[in-house]
Amino acid sequence: MTRNIRELVPKFSAGAAVRTPATVLKEFGDALSENTNYRIKGKVVTTSIGTGDMVHIFAVNVPAMDFLYEVFAASHSPVELYPLKLYGNLLRQEVSVASEEELVQQVGAVFQSDAFKNLISSLLAQSATSM
C-alpha cells in the first residue's frame, strides 16, 4: 500500500529565535549607517558559491556616488551556522569563527581597524564632493 506523501514529510516549526550570522552583520551595517548619518550604508547580500555554502557579503554603499565596496564575506554551510569563515578585502587572512560571540568580536575588530576607519573617512570625504 502506498503511503500518503504528506505523512512522509515532517512538520517543521520556526523554533526559537536565532541570531544568524547574516543578522549579526546587518546589525553592524545598521550601526554604520546610523553613525555616518546614512551617507554610507552597511549592506549585506547573501548568495551561494559552488560548494553550496552560504556567503554573506558585507559591503559599504555610498548612495551619493552610486558606489559599493565589498569589505569582507562570511561563509558557512546552510546546515550549520558555525563554524564559519571570514575573509575579504580588509582581512589579512581567512579567519575561522566558532560562535556568534566570536563573530561579533572579529567583525568588531575589522570595524576598529585603521584600514576600515580610513576607508570610511575617505568615502565620506568623496561623497561630500559628489553631493
N, C-alpha and C positions, 0 to 999 in steps of 0.2 A: 504494500500500500504506500502511495506517495504521501509524504508529509507536506503540510501546508508550508509554503515558503516563509510566511510571516513568523511561524514557530521557530524557524532556524536562525532568524536574525535577532540577536539580543536587544533588549531595550536599554537605551542609554539616557542618562540624565546629565545635566550640566555639572553637578557636583559642587564642591567647594570652590569659591573664587580663588583663582591662582594668578599671581603676578607673573606673567610670561616675560621672557627676555624682550620681546617687542614692546610690551607695556612699559618696562623699565626705561628703554631707550626713548620712547615717546615722552615720558616724564622729564627726561633730561632735555629733550627738544623743546618741550613747553617752557621749561625754566629758561633756556637760552633765548627763546622768542620774547618772553617777558622782560628779561634782563637787557635786551637790546631794543626795547620799545618796538618790537616787531619789525625792525629794519632788517634783521636776519632771523630766519625761521629754521628751527630744527625740524628735519623731515626724516621719517622712517619709511622705507619701502621694503616690502617683504616679497621675496621671489624664491625660486629654487635653482639648484645647479645640477649638473649632470649626474652627480652621485645620489641625488634625491634629497639631499639636506636642504633645510630651510635656511635662507640667508636674509638677515635683516640689515639693510644698508642704512647707516646713519649719515645723512648729508646736511649741509647748511645751504639754505636757499636765500638768495638776495633778490627780492622781488624788483627793486628799483633797477637792477642790472639784468634781470632775467638770467641769473647765474645760479648754478647748482654745483656744489663741490662735495664729493664723497670723502668723508673724514675717515670712517672705518666701517667694518662689517662684522657681524656676529653670525656664526653658522652652527646649527645643531640638527640632530636627527628629528624628523617630525614625530617620532615615537616618544622621545625623552627631551626635556628642556635643557638638561645639563648632563654631562659636561658640554660646554660649547667652546668654540674657538673665536677669538677676537683677532682681527688683522686689518691692515689697511694703511692708508697714506701717512697717518700721524703716529703709527706704532712702529717701533724699530724692529720688532719681531713678532711672530704669532704668539698669542698668549692663550693658554688653556684655562678655562674658568669652570669651577666645580659647583658653584651655587649662586643664588640671587645676591647674597651679601657680597660675594667676591666680584660679581658683575658690577655692582654699584661702586665698589672700591676701584676697580680697574677703569671704568668709564670716568669716574670722578678724577682719577689721575690724569687721564687724557685731557679733560677739561681744564685741569690746573696746570698743564704743561705750558712751557713758554711757546712751543710751536703752535698750540691751539690758540693761546691768547694773542699771538702775533697774527695768526690767520684772521681771527675775528676783528682785531683792530684795523688791519689792512682792508678787510671787506667793508667795515663801517666807513672808513675814510673814502674808499672808492664809491660807495653807494651815495655818499653825501654829494659828490660831484655829478652823479647821474640823475639827481632829482630835478 
